[in-house]
Amino acid sequence: MNLPEAFAARMKTMLGDDFEAFLAAYDRPNTPALRLNPMKTVGLTDTDKPLLPCLGQPVPWAAHGYYYDPDADLRPGKHPYHEAGVYYIQEASAMIPASLCPPAPGDKVLDLCAAPGGKSTQLAAALGGRGLLVANEIHPQRASILSQNIERMGIKNAVVTNHAPHELVGHFPAFFDKIVVDAPCSGEGMFRKEEQALTMWSQVNVDLCAARQKEILASAAEMLAPDGYLTYSTCTFAPEENEGVILDFLTAHPEFEVVEPVNPAVLACIERGLIDRGNPDWVEGGEAYADALRKTVRLFPHHADGEGHFAALLHKSADAPVAAIKSKDKGKSKRQDKDVGKGQMTGQMTVDKAYMLFEAFSKEVTREALDGVPCLFGDQLYLCPRELPTPPKGLRILRHGLHLGTVKSDRFEPSHALALALDMREAKKSFAVDLPSARAYLHGDVIPCRDEKGWYLVTMDGFALGWGKASDGVVKNHYPKGLRKPY
């Protein structure tokens, strides 16, 4: 691989005798990985994975992460399990940020630069359906992809927002227990995977990224509650974007300190030499915070199966003062209908009536009790997380929590999100299909049936693919048209 001369020279200075091994890593193919979705794969264990024969060794620093065989007969990205949210395909080193300090169920968590959704879905898995996850992305198109992945993985307690980081500060001052900032960066760690990162590299871009990262991190600091944890990460080797950003942040924020990773698996990888420590010698003035910078972590492709990554876990003092930030007034969002909230009217429909229609439908198909605050946006019924200040004025929200479905007059039609979020162990009405029929269903075809009537969850191997409505000897296809797959 033809690396930029200035980049190669800098890496040689940084790595010394290790540089040749680093270069050799670029001649090896990258090892793809995925994370199983624990909300879907309750029956699978590390030693009993008959449904996923492509899985190889575990990713040592990430719960539920596995390397996989890219040449398997049934490629993970093309398998119906992917559409069922059984796993999320994610580069192994990208699992590090959310692994440093996994949230506990019930935490309020922010993924500030969240698209396409790998970190958000990993954080959601740790939350286990409890608490609040706000997944934010500044770019609208990427925010839409993020929202789709949140839906596919069956996440019930996530709100997807579309804002610049500084725009969120007034909405969530000192609010979150944990925040992840996987900041936009120069992408040096992705040279082996993404040609665009290689061709667009320049020192000017490194410097621009570092300046932007400091602004993003400063916004995140204001949204973190006292005694909270903030993970900062990049997929670059550049010290200016890594140790340098942390150095400047600590100088400006004495209420923060760098702490060791909370996750024992990450600490074990450091002991084994799979994960390296940050180096204060790589940035000017680093000696002043040498102990802190040595607690940051780096992943190099010549030491572990993964691409380049940097991460630091920051703790905010429990007695840190809360900045006098004026919180946004509670009120109508520009993207919400004017009458929103339990018991209010949207047209001729109250939220109470809409939820009663949903409950009547739900009792037919599942025993699962869903938690949240019913909210009606036009004819769309959601369960919003209880921990979210609602209704938040001025927030651009793409996903308000769990989308239950559409309410029209005295009729309820379930959403695709609901199908993927339901616990299959609690399902009353499901229609099992084999692999060929699953592919036909994902294509949009109807499925022959016997005498079934009404709404059914279409499943494969116990994993929900979506809804079907049975009548007259067929299960009519309700898989979303925008998601349908070619044969």
Buried (B, 14 or more C-beta within 10 A) or exposed (E): EEBBEEBBEBBBEBBEEBBEEBBEBBEEEBBBBBBBBBBBBEEBEEEEBEBBEBBBEBBBBBBBBBBBBEEBEEBBEEBBBBBBBBBBBBBBBBBBBBBBBBBBEEBBBBBBBBBBBBBBBBBBBBBBBBBBBBBBBBEEEBBBBBBBBBBBBBBBBBBBBBBEBEBBBBBBBBBBBBBBBBBBBBBBBBBBBBEEBBEEBEBEBBBEBBEBBBEBBBBBBBBBBEEBBBBBBBBBBBBBBBBBBBBBBBEEBEBBBBBEBBBEBBBEBBEEEBBBEBBBEBBEEBEEBEEBBBBBBBBBBBBBBBBBBBBBBBBBBEEBEEEEBEBBEEEBBEEBBEBBBBEBBBEEBBBEBBBBBBEEBBEEBBEBEBEBBBBBBBBBBBBBBEBBBBBBBBBBBBBBBBBBBBBEEEEBBBBBBBBBBBBBEEBEBBBEBEEEBBBBBBEBBBBEBEEBEEBBBBBBBBBBBBBBBBEEEBBEBBBBEEBBBEE
